[in-house]
């Protein structure tokens, strides 16, 4: 897969983390699975532009949301985010496309 894929449950706990995201982020799946995406793994995403969209998707069980986001790394990293709600597991796929 050419993009990162992270699947947190509706509370933000990471259930799945693909190899592409591990390679791009430098974090092994076993170091992030079971941790909270918004508070422990990527706290820079706990902002209105990202976290509120995640919460809205979960609350309304919407199908998806697409938006651009800038991770506040040094240097900053501009990405395109797609959030896909998975009804069966009440989880959200966070797809991170770095090909900007």
C-alpha positions in Angstrom: 0.0 0.0 0.0 1.5 3.4 -1.0 -0.1 5.2 1.9 -0.2 4.9 5.7 -3.2 3.2 7.2 -4.1 3.5 10.9 -7.3 2.1 12.4 -8.3 3.5 15.8 -11.5 2.6 17.5 -14.1 5.2 18.3 -12.1 6.2 21.4 -8.8 6.6 19.5 -7.2 3.3 20.6 -5.1 2.0 17.7 -6.3 -1.5 16.5 -4.3 -1.7 13.3 -1.2 0.0 11.8 0.1 -1.0 8.4 3.6 -1.6 7.3 3.7 1.5 5.0 2.8 3.8 8.0 5.4 2.0 10.1 8.1 2.6 7.4 7.1 6.2 6.9 6.7 7.1 10.6 9.6 5.0 11.9 7.3 3.4 14.5 6.8 -0.3 14.6 3.2 -1.5 14.8 3.8 -3.3 18.1 4.9 0.0 19.6 1.6 1.8 18.8 -1.2 -0.8 18.7 -3.2 -0.5 21.9 -2.2 3.1 22.4 -4.3 6.2 21.9 -3.6 7.8 18.5 -4.6 11.3 19.6 -3.0 11.5 23.0 0.0 9.1 22.9 1.0 8.5 19.3 0.2 11.7 17.3 -0.8 14.4 19.8 -0.5 17.0 17.1 -3.7 15.6 15.6 -5.7 16.5 18.7 -6.8 19.8 17.1 -10.1 21.0 15.6 -9.0 20.4 12.0 -8.3 16.7 12.7 -9.8 15.4 15.9 -13.2 17.2 15.5 -13.6 15.6 12.1 -12.8 12.2 13.6 -15.4 12.8 16.4 -18.0 13.9 13.9 -17.5 10.9 11.8 -17.9 8.6 14.8 -20.9 10.5 16.2 -22.9 10.6 12.9 -21.5 7.3 11.5 -20.7 9.2 8.4 -19.0 7.4 5.5 -15.8 9.5 5.1 -14.0 12.8 5.4 -11.1 14.1 3.2 -8.9 17.0 4.1 -5.3 18.3 4.0 -3.3 18.4 7.2 0.1 19.5 8.3 1.9 17.4 10.8 4.0 19.7 13.0 7.3 17.9 12.6 10.6 19.5 11.9 10.3 20.1 9.0 6.4 20.2 8.8 4.9 17.4 6.7 1.9 18.2 4.5 -0.4 15.2 3.9 -3.9 14.3 2.6 -6.0 12.5 5.2 -9.0 10.3 4.4 -11.1 9.1 7.3 -13.3 6.1 6.6 -15.8 4.9 9.1 -16.1 1.2 9.6 -19.5 0.4 11.1 -18.9 -3.2 11.9 -16.1 -2.4 14.4 -17.1 1.2 15.2 -13.6 2.2 14.1 -12.1 4.7 11.7 -9.5 4.1 9.1 -7.1 7.0 8.9 -5.4 6.9 5.5 -2.3 9.2 5.2 -1.2 10.1 1.8 2.2 11.7 1.8 2.4 12.1 -2.0 1.7 15.8 -1.9 
